[in-house]
Amino acid sequence: MAYCTLDDLLQKVSESDLIQLTDDDDIGSVDTDCTDRAIADAGSQIDAYCAGRYKVPLDPVPGIIRKFCVDIAVYNLFQRRRGAPDDRYRDYSNAATFLQNVASGKATLGEQPEPEAPEESTGQASIVGSRVKIFSPDLMERY
C-alpha cells in the first residue's frame, strides 16, 4: 500500500524537476516507474520504523505519514540523480527523526491502536470459584 501518490509528489516538487529526476531515457516526461519505486521505498522505510508499534501497512494513512512519505520519496529521487539540496535533506532528516521517535515510543501517529474485540460469549454463565478454608477458627483454637 502506497502512503502517497504522484500527485502528492507534484505538490512538493515541480513537474519539470520530477522529469529531470526520473527521465533516464530522455523522453521528456515523468517516469512513473521511477516515482512508484521511490514511493514504495519510502513506504518500506516507514513500515520498518512503525512495525514495532503499529500494524503495517497503516490503513487509513495518517496525514503525517503521507507528508513524510513525500519527503522521503523526494529525497530519494534527488539522491539518485544529483544529490539532495539542503532543504530536501532537512525534510528527510526530520522525517527520519520523527519515525525513530515513533519506533522508540516517544511519539505516536496520533491514533490509538484499536482495542481487541471481546471474546464471543458461549451462552454459559461464568463460574467463580472460591478457595476452601484450610485454617478455620475451630482448627486454630486447638493450637
N, CA, C and O atoms as a GROMACS GRO file, in nm:
protein
  572
    1MET      N    1   0.085  -0.118   0.000
    1MET     CA    2   0.000   0.000   0.000
    1MET      C    3   0.089   0.124   0.000
    1MET      O    4   0.177   0.138   0.085
    2ALA      N    5   0.067   0.212  -0.094
    2ALA     CA    6   0.146   0.335  -0.104
    2ALA      C    7   0.090   0.440  -0.008
    2ALA      O    8  -0.032   0.456   0.004
    3TYR      N    9   0.178   0.510   0.060
    3TYR     CA   10   0.137   0.613   0.154
    3TYR      C   11   0.122   0.750   0.088
    3TYR      O   12   0.071   0.843   0.150
    4CYS      N   13   0.165   0.762  -0.036
    4CYS     CA   14   0.144   0.887  -0.111
    4CYS      C   15   0.134   0.853  -0.259
    4CYS      O   16   0.154   0.738  -0.299
    5THR      N   17   0.104   0.953  -0.338
    5THR     CA   18   0.086   0.933  -0.482
    5THR      C   19   0.177   1.028  -0.560
    5THR      O   20   0.243   1.115  -0.503
    6LEU      N   21   0.177   1.009  -0.691
    6LEU     CA   22   0.250   1.101  -0.778
    6LEU      C   23   0.196   1.243  -0.763
    6LEU      O   24   0.273   1.339  -0.764
    7ASP      N   25   0.064   1.257  -0.749
    7ASP     CA   26   0.006   1.390  -0.728
    7ASP      C   27   0.059   1.456  -0.602
    7ASP      O   28   0.082   1.577  -0.599
    8ASP      N   29   0.080   1.376  -0.496
    8ASP     CA   30   0.137   1.430  -0.373
    8ASP      C   31   0.279   1.480  -0.398
    8ASP      O   32   0.319   1.584  -0.346
    9LEU      N   33   0.355   1.404  -0.476
    9LEU     CA   34   0.492   1.447  -0.508
    9LEU      C   35   0.491   1.577  -0.588
    9LEU      O   36   0.574   1.665  -0.566
   10LEU      N   37   0.395   1.588  -0.680
   10LEU     CA   38   0.387   1.708  -0.764
   10LEU      C   39   0.346   1.832  -0.684
   10LEU      O   40   0.369   1.943  -0.730
   11GLN      N   41   0.288   1.814  -0.567
   11GLN     CA   42   0.259   1.928  -0.480
   11GLN      C   43   0.384   1.976  -0.408
   11GLN      O   44   0.391   2.090  -0.362
   12LYS      N   45   0.483   1.889  -0.399
   12LYS     CA   46   0.608   1.923  -0.330
   12LYS      C   47   0.718   1.966  -0.428
   12LYS      O   48   0.800   2.052  -0.395
   13VAL      N   49   0.718   1.907  -0.548
   13VAL     CA   50   0.822   1.931  -0.647
   13VAL      C   51   0.755   1.962  -0.781
   13VAL      O   52   0.652   1.903  -0.814
   14SER      N   53   0.813   2.051  -0.855
   14SER     CA   54   0.754   2.085  -0.985
   14SER      C   55   0.768   1.967  -1.082
   14SER      O   56   0.854   1.881  -1.066
   15GLU      N   57   0.682   1.966  -1.180
   15GLU     CA   58   0.685   1.858  -1.280
   15GLU      C   59   0.818   1.859  -1.355
   15GLU      O   60   0.872   1.752  -1.384
   16SER      N   61   0.871   1.977  -1.385
   16SER     CA   62   0.999   1.982  -1.458
   16SER      C   63   1.112   1.923  -1.373
   16SER      O   64   1.202   1.857  -1.426
   17ASP      N   65   1.108   1.945  -1.241
   17ASP     CA   66   1.210   1.883  -1.155
   17ASP      C   67   1.194   1.731  -1.152
   17ASP      O   68   1.292   1.657  -1.156
   18LEU      N   69   1.069   1.686  -1.146
   18LEU     CA   70   1.046   1.541  -1.146
   18LEU      C   71   1.092   1.478  -1.278
   18LEU      O   72   1.144   1.367  -1.279
   19ILE      N   73   1.073   1.548  -1.386
   19ILE     CA   74   1.120   1.498  -1.516
   19ILE      C   75   1.272   1.484  -1.512
   19ILE      O   76   1.326   1.382  -1.554
   20GLN      N   77   1.340   1.588  -1.463
   20GLN     CA   78   1.486   1.583  -1.455
   20GLN      C   79   1.534   1.470  -1.363
   20GLN      O   80   1.637   1.409  -1.389
   21LEU      N   81   1.458   1.443  -1.257
   21LEU     CA   82   1.499   1.342  -1.159
   21LEU      C   83   1.469   1.199  -1.203
   21LEU      O   84   1.532   1.105  -1.154
   22THR      N   85   1.374   1.181  -1.295
   22THR     CA   86   1.330   1.045  -1.328
   22THR      C   87   1.347   1.005  -1.474
   22THR      O   88   1.348   0.886  -1.504
   23ASP      N   89   1.361   1.098  -1.564
   23ASP     CA   90   1.360   1.068  -1.707
   23ASP      C   91   1.497   1.020  -1.754
   23ASP      O   92   1.574   1.097  -1.812
   24ASP      N   93   1.527   0.894  -1.728
   24ASP     CA   94   1.656   0.837  -1.768
   24ASP      C   95   1.665   0.815  -1.919
   24ASP      O   96   1.775   0.814  -1.974
   25ASP      N   97   1.552   0.798  -1.986
   25ASP     CA   98   1.551   0.771  -2.130
   25ASP      C   99   1.534   0.896  -2.214
   25ASP      O  100   1.524   0.886  -2.337
   26ASP      N  101   1.530   1.013  -2.153
   26ASP     CA  102   1.519   1.141  -2.222
   26ASP      C  103   1.393   1.150  -2.308
   26ASP      O  104   1.398   1.197  -2.422
   27ILE      N  105   1.282   1.105  -2.252
   27ILE     CA  106   1.154   1.109  -2.322
   27ILE      C  107   1.087   1.245  -2.304
   27ILE      O  108   1.009   1.287  -2.390
   28GLY      N  109   1.117   1.312  -2.195
   28GLY     CA  110   1.056   1.442  -2.168
   28GLY      C  111   0.933   1.435  -2.080
   28GLY      O  112   0.853   1.529  -2.074
   29SER      N  113   0.916   1.322  -2.011
   29SER     CA  114   0.804   1.309  -1.918
   29SER      C  115   0.849   1.237  -1.792
   29SER      O  116   0.956   1.176  -1.788
   30VAL      N  117   0.766   1.246  -1.690
   30VAL     CA  118   0.797   1.182  -1.563
   30VAL      C  119   0.791   1.030  -1.581
   30VAL      O  120   0.694   0.977  -1.635
   31ASP      N  121   0.893   0.963  -1.536
   31ASP     CA  122   0.896   0.816  -1.539
   31ASP      C  123   0.823   0.766  -1.415
   31ASP      O  124   0.877   0.768  -1.304
   32THR      N  125   0.699   0.722  -1.435
   32THR     CA  126   0.617   0.682  -1.320
   32THR      C  127   0.669   0.555  -1.253
   32THR      O  128   0.645   0.533  -1.134
   33ASP      N  129   0.740   0.470  -1.328
   33ASP     CA  130   0.802   0.353  -1.264
   33ASP      C  131   0.904   0.398  -1.160
   33ASP      O  132   0.914   0.339  -1.052
   34CYS      N  133   0.978   0.500  -1.193
   34CYS     CA  134   1.080   0.553  -1.102
   34CYS      C  135   1.015   0.617  -0.979
   34CYS      O  136   1.060   0.595  -0.867
   35THR      N  137   0.910   0.696  -1.001
   35THR     CA  138   0.844   0.760  -0.886
   35THR      C  139   0.773   0.656  -0.800
   35THR      O  140   0.772   0.666  -0.678
   36ASP      N  141   0.713   0.555  -0.864
   36ASP     CA  142   0.648   0.447  -0.787
   36ASP      C  143   0.749   0.373  -0.700
   36ASP      O  144   0.720   0.338  -0.586
   37ARG      N  145   0.868   0.350  -0.754
   37ARG     CA  146   0.974   0.283  -0.680
   37ARG      C  147   1.019   0.368  -0.561
   37ARG      O  148   1.041   0.316  -0.452
   38ALA      N  149   1.034   0.499  -0.582
   38ALA     CA  150   1.074   0.589  -0.474
   38ALA      C  151   0.968   0.592  -0.364
   38ALA      O  152   1.000   0.595  -0.246
   39ILE      N  153   0.841   0.593  -0.405
   39ILE     CA  154   0.730   0.592  -0.308
   39ILE      C  155   0.728   0.461  -0.232
   39ILE      O  156   0.710   0.460  -0.110
   40ALA      N  157   0.748   0.350  -0.302
   40ALA     CA  158   0.749   0.218  -0.236
   40ALA      C  159   0.865   0.207  -0.138
   40ALA      O  160   0.849   0.153  -0.029
   41ASP      N  161   0.983   0.258  -0.177
   41ASP     CA  162   1.099   0.255  -0.088
   41ASP      C  163   1.073   0.339   0.037
   41ASP      O  164   1.109   0.299   0.148
   42ALA      N  165   1.011   0.454   0.019
   42ALA     CA  166   0.978   0.540   0.133
   42ALA      C  167   0.878   0.468   0.225
   42ALA      O  168   0.891   0.473   0.347
   43GLY      N  169   0.780   0.403   0.165
   43GLY     CA  170   0.682   0.328   0.244
   43GLY      C  171   0.745   0.214   0.321
   43GLY      O  172   0.708   0.188   0.435
   44SER      N  173   0.840   0.146   0.259
   44SER     CA  174   0.912   0.038   0.329
   44SER      C  175   0.990   0.091   0.448
   44SER      O  176   0.995   0.028   0.553
   45GLN      N  177   1.051   0.205   0.430
   45GLN     CA  178   1.126   0.266   0.540
   45GLN      C  179   1.031   0.304   0.654
   45GLN      O  180   1.062   0.280   0.771
   46ILE      N  181   0.918   0.362   0.620
   46ILE     CA  182   0.818   0.398   0.721
   46ILE      C  183   0.768   0.274   0.794
   46ILE      O  184   0.758   0.273   0.916
   47ASP      N  185   0.736   0.168   0.718
   47ASP     CA  186   0.689   0.044   0.780
   47ASP      C  187   0.792  -0.015   0.874
   47ASP      O  188   0.757  -0.067   0.980
   48ALA      N  189   0.918  -0.008   0.836
   48ALA     CA  190   1.024  -0.064   0.920
   48ALA      C  191   1.027   0.004   1.057
   48ALA      O  192   1.049  -0.061   1.159
   49TYR      N  193   1.006   0.134   1.059
   49TYR     CA  194   1.005   0.207   1.186
   49TYR      C  195   0.876   0.182   1.265
   49TYR      O  196   0.881   0.168   1.388
   50CYS      N  197   0.764   0.175   1.197
   50CYS     CA  198   0.634   0.169   1.265
   50CYS      C  199   0.590   0.028   1.303
   50CYS      O  200   0.501   0.011   1.386
   51ALA      N  201   0.652  -0.073   1.244
   51ALA     CA  202   0.605  -0.211   1.264
   51ALA      C  203   0.608  -0.256   1.409
   51ALA      O  204   0.527  -0.340   1.448
   52GLY      N  205   0.698  -0.204   1.489
   52GLY     CA  206   0.706  -0.245   1.629
   52GLY      C  207   0.593  -0.192   1.714
   52GLY      O  208   0.568  -0.243   1.823
   53ARG      N  209   0.523  -0.089   1.666
   53ARG     CA  210   0.418  -0.026   1.746
   53ARG      C  211   0.280  -0.028   1.680
   53ARG      O  212   0.179  -0.014   1.747
   54TYR      N  213   0.278  -0.045   1.549
   54TYR     CA  214   0.152  -0.039   1.474
   54TYR      C  215   0.145  -0.154   1.375
   54TYR      O  216   0.247  -0.209   1.334
   55LYS      N  217   0.023  -0.189   1.338
   55LYS     CA  218   0.004  -0.288   1.234
   55LYS      C  219   0.030  -0.218   1.100
   55LYS      O  220  -0.031  -0.115   1.070
   56VAL      N  221   0.121  -0.273   1.023
   56VAL     CA  222   0.154  -0.214   0.894
   56VAL      C  223   0.110  -0.308   0.782
   56VAL      O  224   0.107  -0.429   0.803
   57PRO      N  225   0.074  -0.256   0.666
   57PRO     CA  226   0.075  -0.115   0.630
   57PRO      C  227  -0.036  -0.040   0.704
   57PRO      O  228  -0.141  -0.095   0.736
   58LEU      N  229  -0.009   0.086   0.728
   58LEU     CA  230  -0.102   0.171   0.803
   58LEU      C  231  -0.223   0.203   0.718
   58LEU      O  232  -0.211   0.254   0.606
   59ASP      N  233  -0.340   0.172   0.770
   59ASP     CA  234  -0.464   0.197   0.696
   59ASP      C  235  -0.572   0.230   0.796
   59ASP      O  236  -0.608   0.145   0.877
   60PRO      N  237  -0.626   0.350   0.794
   60PRO     CA  238  -0.603   0.458   0.698
   60PRO      C  239  -0.468   0.524   0.722
   60PRO      O  240  -0.409   0.514   0.829
   61VAL      N  241  -0.421   0.592   0.620
   61VAL     CA  242  -0.290   0.657   0.627
   61VAL      C  243  -0.302   0.788   0.703
   61VAL      O  244  -0.374   0.879   0.660
   62PRO      N  245  -0.231   0.801   0.817
   62PRO     CA  246  -0.231   0.928   0.889
   62PRO      C  247  -0.168   1.038   0.802
   62PRO      O  248  -0.076   1.011   0.725
   63GLY      N  249  -0.216   1.158   0.816
   63GLY     CA  250  -0.165   1.270   0.737
   63GLY      C  251  -0.016   1.291   0.753
   63GLY      O  252   0.053   1.323   0.656
   64ILE      N  253   0.035   1.272   0.874
   64ILE     CA  254   0.178   1.292   0.898
   64ILE      C  255   0.260   1.189   0.821
   64ILE      O  256   0.371   1.217   0.777
   65ILE      N  257   0.206   1.069   0.807
   65ILE     CA  258   0.276   0.964   0.732
   65ILE      C  259   0.276   0.998   0.583
   65ILE      O  260   0.377   0.976   0.515
   66ARG      N  261   0.167   1.049   0.532
   66ARG     CA  262   0.163   1.090   0.391
   66ARG      C  263   0.270   1.197   0.366
   66ARG      O  264   0.345   1.188   0.268
   67LYS      N  265   0.278   1.296   0.454
   67LYS     CA  266   0.376   1.404   0.438
   67LYS      C  267   0.518   1.349   0.441
   67LYS      O  268   0.601   1.385   0.356
   68PHE      N  269   0.547   1.263   0.538
   68PHE     CA  270   0.682   1.210   0.548
   68PHE      C  271   0.715   1.114   0.435
   68PHE      O  272   0.831   1.103   0.396
   69CYS      N  273   0.616   1.044   0.381
   69CYS     CA  274   0.640   0.959   0.265
   69CYS      C  275   0.682   1.044   0.145
   69CYS      O  276   0.773   1.008   0.071
   70VAL      N  277   0.614   1.157   0.127
   70VAL     CA  278   0.651   1.250   0.019
   70VAL      C  279   0.794   1.300   0.040
   70VAL      O  280   0.874   1.299  -0.053
   71ASP      N  281   0.825   1.343   0.163
   71ASP     CA  282   0.959   1.397   0.191
   71ASP      C  283   1.068   1.294   0.164
   71ASP      O  284   1.171   1.326   0.106
   72ILE      N  285   1.044   1.170   0.208
   72ILE     CA  286   1.145   1.065   0.189
   72ILE      C  287   1.156   1.028   0.041
   72ILE      O  288   1.267   1.012  -0.009
   73ALA      N  289   1.044   1.015  -0.028
   73ALA     CA  290   1.047   0.980  -0.170
   73ALA      C  291   1.118   1.088  -0.252
   73ALA      O  292   1.200   1.056  -0.339
   74VAL      N  293   1.088   1.214  -0.226
   74VAL     CA  294   1.154   1.323  -0.300
   74VAL      C  295   1.304   1.323  -0.272
   74VAL      O  296   1.384   1.339  -0.364
   75TYR      N  297   1.342   1.304  -0.146
   75TYR     CA  298   1.483   1.296  -0.111
   75TYR      C  299   1.551   1.182  -0.188
   75TYR      O  300   1.660   1.199  -0.243
   76ASN      N  301   1.485   1.065  -0.192
   76ASN     CA  302   1.542   0.951  -0.264
   76ASN      C  303   1.559   0.980  -0.413
   76ASN      O  304   1.658   0.940  -0.473
   77LEU      N  305   1.463   1.051  -0.473
   77LEU     CA  306   1.474   1.086  -0.614
   77LEU      C  307   1.591   1.181  -0.638
   77LEU      O  308   1.664   1.166  -0.736
   78PHE      N  309   1.609   1.278  -0.550
   78PHE     CA  310   1.722   1.369  -0.565
   78PHE      C  311   1.854   1.294  -0.548
   78PHE      O  312   1.950   1.318  -0.620
   79GLN      N  313   1.858   1.203  -0.452
   79GLN     CA  314   1.982   1.128  -0.426
   79GLN      C  315   2.023   1.042  -0.545
   79GLN      O  316   2.142   1.025  -0.570
   80ARG      N  317   1.928   0.989  -0.616
   80ARG     CA  318   1.962   0.901  -0.729
   80ARG      C  319   2.021   0.978  -0.846
   80ARG      O  320   2.091   0.920  -0.930
   81ARG      N  321   1.993   1.108  -0.853
   81ARG     CA  322   2.034   1.184  -0.970
   81ARG      C  323   2.155   1.274  -0.943
   81ARG      O  324   2.258   1.264  -1.010
   82ARG      N  325   2.141   1.360  -0.844
   82ARG     CA  326   2.248   1.461  -0.828
   82ARG      C  327   2.278   1.497  -0.684
   82ARG      O  328   2.351   1.593  -0.659
   83GLY      N  329   2.224   1.425  -0.591
   83GLY     CA  330   2.244   1.460  -0.450
   83GLY      C  331   2.138   1.559  -0.408
   83GLY      O  332   2.095   1.645  -0.485
   84ALA      N  333   2.096   1.546  -0.285
   84ALA     CA  334   1.985   1.628  -0.236
   84ALA      C  335   2.033   1.764  -0.187
   84ALA      O  336   2.135   1.772  -0.118
   85PRO      N  337   1.961   1.870  -0.222
   85PRO     CA  338   1.993   2.001  -0.167
   85PRO      C  339   1.960   2.004  -0.017
   85PRO      O  340   1.893   1.914   0.035
   86ASP      N  341   2.008   2.106   0.049
   86ASP     CA  342   1.994   2.114   0.194
   86ASP      C  343   1.849   2.106   0.242
   86ASP      O  344   1.821   2.040   0.342
   87ASP      N  345   1.757   2.173   0.172
   87ASP     CA  346   1.618   2.172   0.219
   87ASP      C  347   1.556   2.033   0.206
   87ASP      O  348   1.475   1.994   0.290
   88ARG      N  349   1.593   1.958   0.103
   88ARG     CA  350   1.542   1.821   0.087
   88ARG      C  351   1.603   1.729   0.192
   88ARG      O  352   1.535   1.641   0.245
   89TYR      N  353   1.730   1.749   0.222
   89TYR     CA  354   1.795   1.670   0.327
   89TYR      C  355   1.731   1.700   0.463
   89TYR      O  356   1.709   1.610   0.543
   90ARG      N  357   1.702   1.827   0.488
   90ARG     CA  358   1.638   1.865   0.614
   90ARG      C  359   1.502   1.798   0.630
   90ARG      O  360   1.470   1.746   0.737
   91ASP      N  361   1.422   1.799   0.524
   91ASP     CA  362   1.291   1.733   0.528
   91ASP      C  363   1.306   1.584   0.556
   91ASP      O  364   1.232   1.527   0.636
   92TYR      N  365   1.402   1.521   0.488
   92TYR     CA  366   1.426   1.378   0.509
   92TYR      C  367   1.471   1.352   0.653
   92TYR      O  368   1.423   1.258   0.717
   93SER      N  369   1.561   1.433   0.701
   93SER     CA  370   1.614   1.416   0.837
   93SER      C  371   1.502   1.432   0.941
   93SER      O  372   1.497   1.357   1.039
   94ASN      N  373   1.414   1.530   0.920
   94ASN     CA  374   1.301   1.549   1.012
   94ASN      C  375   1.210   1.427   1.011
   94ASN      O  376   1.163   1.384   1.117
   95ALA      N  377   1.185   1.371   0.894
   95ALA     CA  378   1.100   1.252   0.883
   95ALA      C  379   1.165   1.134   0.955
   95ALA      O  380   1.099   1.063   1.030
   96ALA      N  381   1.294   1.114   0.932
   96ALA     CA  382   1.365   1.002   0.995
   96ALA      C  383   1.367   1.016   1.147
   96ALA      O  384   1.351   0.918   1.219
   97THR      N  385   1.387   1.137   1.195
   97THR     CA  386   1.387   1.160   1.340
   97THR      C  387   1.251   1.130   1.400
   97THR      O  388   1.241   1.065   1.504
   98PHE      N  389   1.146   1.177   1.335
   98PHE     CA  390   1.012   1.150   1.384
   98PHE      C  391   0.985   1.000   1.386
   98PHE      O  392   0.932   0.948   1.484
   99LEU      N  393   1.022   0.930   1.280
   99LEU     CA  394   0.999   0.786   1.272
   99LEU      C  395   1.080   0.711   1.378
   99LEU      O  396   1.032   0.611   1.433
  100GLN      N  397   1.201   0.757   1.407
  100GLN     CA  398   1.279   0.696   1.515
  100GLN      C  399   1.208   0.716   1.649
  100GLN      O  400   1.207   0.627   1.734
  101ASN      N  401   1.148   0.834   1.668
  101ASN     CA  402   1.074   0.859   1.791
  101ASN      C  403   0.949   0.773   1.801
  101ASN      O  404   0.912   0.729   1.910
  102VAL      N  405   0.884   0.747   1.688
  102VAL     CA  406   0.770   0.656   1.688
  102VAL      C  407   0.816   0.516   1.728
  102VAL      O  408   0.752   0.450   1.811
  103ALA      N  409   0.926   0.472   1.670
  103ALA     CA  410   0.978   0.338   1.700
  103ALA      C  411   1.014   0.322   1.847
  103ALA      O  412   0.996   0.215   1.904
  104SER      N  413   1.066   0.428   1.908
  104SER     CA  414   1.107   0.421   2.048
  104SER      C  415   0.993   0.453   2.145
  104SER      O  416   1.011   0.442   2.267
  105GLY      N  417   0.878   0.492   2.094
  105GLY     CA  418   0.764   0.521   2.180
  105GLY      C  419   0.758   0.665   2.229
  105GLY      O  420   0.671   0.699   2.309
  106LYS      N  421   0.848   0.750   2.182
  106LYS     CA  422   0.848   0.890   2.222
  106LYS      C  423   0.745   0.973   2.146
  106LYS      O  424   0.710   1.083   2.189
  107ALA      N  425   0.698   0.921   2.034
  107ALA     CA  426   0.597   0.991   1.952
  107ALA      C  427   0.496   0.888   1.905
  107ALA      O  428   0.524   0.768   1.899
  108THR      N  429   0.378   0.937   1.872
  108THR     CA  430   0.274   0.849   1.818
  108THR      C  431   0.227   0.906   1.685
  108THR      O  432   0.262   1.017   1.646
  109LEU      N  433   0.148   0.827   1.617
  109LEU     CA  434   0.092   0.871   1.490
  109LEU      C  435  -0.040   0.943   1.510
  109LEU      O  436  -0.110   0.973   1.413
  110GLY      N  437  -0.075   0.971   1.634
  110GLY     CA  438  -0.199   1.042   1.663
  110GLY      C  439  -0.319   0.950   1.668
  110GLY      O  440  -0.432   0.996   1.677
  111GLU      N  441  -0.295   0.822   1.661
  111GLU     CA  442  -0.402   0.724   1.665
  111GLU      C  443  -0.371   0.623   1.773
  111GLU      O  444  -0.255   0.592   1.800
  112GLN      N  445  -0.473   0.573   1.833
  112GLN     CA  446  -0.456   0.465   1.927
  112GLN      C  447  -0.488   0.335   1.856
  112GLN      O  448  -0.579   0.331   1.774
  113PRO      N  449  -0.414   0.229   1.885
  113PRO     CA  450  -0.449   0.101   1.824
  113PRO      C  451  -0.589   0.060   1.868
  113PRO      O  452  -0.629   0.084   1.982
  114GLU      N  453  -0.662  -0.002   1.778
  114GLU     CA  454  -0.797  -0.043   1.812
  114GLU      C  455  -0.792  -0.149   1.920
  114GLU      O  456  -0.708  -0.239   1.916
  115PRO      N  457  -0.882  -0.139   2.020
  115PRO     CA  458  -0.882  -0.242   2.123
  115PRO      C  459  -0.925  -0.376   2.064
  115PRO      O  460  -1.000  -0.382   1.966
  116GLU      N  461  -0.876  -0.481   2.125
  116GLU     CA  462  -0.912  -0.613   2.076
  116GLU      C  463  -1.058  -0.640   2.107
  116GLU      O  464  -1.108  -0.599   2.212
  117ALA      N  465  -1.124  -0.709   2.018
  117ALA     CA  466  -1.265  -0.741   2.036
  117ALA      C  467  -1.280  -0.840   2.150
  117ALA      O  468  -1.198  -0.931   2.165
  118PRO      N  469  -1.385  -0.824   2.230
  118PRO     CA  470  -1.405  -0.919   2.339
  118PRO      C  471  -1.439  -1.056   2.281
  118PRO      O  472  -1.493  -1.068   2.171
  119GLU      N  473  -1.405  -1.159   2.358
  119GLU     CA  474  -1.434  -1.294   2.311
  119GLU      C  475  -1.584  -1.314   2.309
  119GLU      O  476  -1.658  -1.260   2.391
  120GLU      N  477  -1.627  -1.392   2.213
  120GLU     CA  478  -1.770  -1.417   2.200
  120GLU      C  479  -1.818  -1.502   2.316
  120GLU      O  480  -1.749  -1.594   2.360
  121SER      N  481  -1.935  -1.470   2.365
  121SER     CA  482  -1.995  -1.543   2.475
  121SER      C  483  -2.047  -1.676   2.425
  121SER      O  484  -2.102  -1.685   2.315
  122THR      N  485  -2.030  -1.781   2.506
  122THR     CA  486  -2.080  -1.912   2.469
  122THR      C  487  -2.220  -1.937   2.522
  122THR      O  488  -2.278  -2.043   2.498
  123GLY      N  489  -2.274  -1.838   2.593
  123GLY     CA  490  -2.409  -1.852   2.648
  123GLY      C  491  -2.409  -1.918   2.784
  123GLY      O  492  -2.515  -1.930   2.846
  124GLN      N  493  -2.294  -1.961   2.833
  124GLN     CA  494  -2.286  -2.023   2.965
  124GLN      C  495  -2.247  -1.919   3.067
  124GLN      O  496  -2.174  -1.824   3.037
  125ALA      N  497  -2.295  -1.938   3.186
  125ALA     CA  498  -2.261  -1.847   3.294
  125ALA      C  499  -2.117  -1.870   3.336
  125ALA      O  500  -2.065  -1.981   3.327
  126SER      N  501  -2.054  -1.765   3.382
  126SER     CA  502  -1.918  -1.777   3.432
  126SER      C  503  -1.920  -1.847   3.567
  126SER      O  504  -2.010  -1.827   3.647
  127ILE      N  505  -1.820  -1.928   3.590
  127ILE     CA  506  -1.808  -1.996   3.717
  127ILE      C  507  -1.702  -1.925   3.797
  127ILE      O  508  -1.589  -1.908   3.752
  128VAL      N  509  -1.741  -1.884   3.917
  128VAL     CA  510  -1.648  -1.817   4.005
  128VAL      C  511  -1.617  -1.914   4.118
  128VAL      O  512  -1.707  -1.962   4.186
  129GLY      N  513  -1.494  -1.941   4.136
  129GLY     CA  514  -1.456  -2.037   4.240
  129GLY      C  515  -1.411  -1.965   4.366
  129GLY      O  516  -1.376  -1.847   4.364
  130SER      N  517  -1.412  -2.038   4.473
  130SER     CA  518  -1.359  -1.987   4.598
  130SER      C  519  -1.272  -2.094   4.658
  130SER      O  520  -1.290  -2.213   4.633
  131ARG      N  521  -1.180  -2.052   4.737
  131ARG     CA  522  -1.088  -2.146   4.798
  131ARG      C  523  -1.148  -2.203   4.926
  131ARG      O  524  -1.220  -2.134   4.997
  132VAL      N  525  -1.118  -2.325   4.952
  132VAL     CA  526  -1.161  -2.390   5.075
  132VAL      C  527  -1.071  -2.341   5.187
  132VAL      O  528  -0.949  -2.335   5.171
  133LYS      N  529  -1.133  -2.306   5.301
  133LYS     CA  530  -1.054  -2.258   5.414
  133LYS      C  531  -0.979  -2.375   5.476
  133LYS      O  532  -1.038  -2.476   5.514
  134ILE      N  533  -0.851  -2.361   5.485
  134ILE     CA  534  -0.769  -2.465   5.546
  134ILE      C  535  -0.761  -2.442   5.697
  134ILE      O  536  -0.771  -2.536   5.775
  135PHE      N  537  -0.744  -2.320   5.737
  135PHE     CA  538  -0.733  -2.287   5.879
  135PHE      C  539  -0.861  -2.219   5.924
  135PHE      O  540  -0.871  -2.096   5.921
  136SER      N  541  -0.959  -2.298   5.966
  136SER     CA  542  -1.084  -2.242   6.016
  136SER      C  543  -1.065  -2.199   6.161
  136SER      O  544  -0.967  -2.238   6.224
  137PRO      N  545  -1.157  -2.118   6.215
  137PRO     CA  546  -1.145  -2.076   6.354
  137PRO      C  547  -1.144  -2.196   6.450
  137PRO      O  548  -1.072  -2.192   6.550
  138ASP      N  549  -1.219  -2.302   6.423
  138ASP     CA  550  -1.219  -2.419   6.510
  138ASP      C  551  -1.082  -2.485   6.512
  138ASP      O  552  -1.033  -2.523   6.618
  139LEU      N  553  -1.022  -2.498   6.396
  139LEU     CA  554  -0.890  -2.560   6.388
  139LEU      C  555  -0.784  -2.476   6.460
  139LEU      O  556  -0.694  -2.531   6.523
  140MET      N  557  -0.796  -2.348   6.451
  140MET     CA  558  -0.697  -2.257   6.512
  140MET      C  559  -0.707  -2.261   6.664
  140MET      O  560  -0.607  -2.239   6.732
  141GLU      N  561  -0.828  -2.288   6.720
  141GLU     CA  562  -0.841  -2.292   6.866
  141GLU      C  563  -0.770  -2.411   6.926
  141GLU      O  564  -0.736  -2.408   7.044
  142ARG      N  565  -0.746  -2.515   6.852
  142ARG     CA  566  -0.677  -2.633   6.903
  142ARG      C  567  -0.529  -2.608   6.929
  142ARG      O  568  -0.465  -2.685   7.000
  143TYR      N  569  -0.475  -2.504   6.874
  143TYR     CA  570  -0.331  -2.479   6.890
  143TYR      C  571  -0.302  -2.370   6.984
  143TYR      O  572  -0.186  -2.338   7.007
   0.00000   0.00000   0.00000
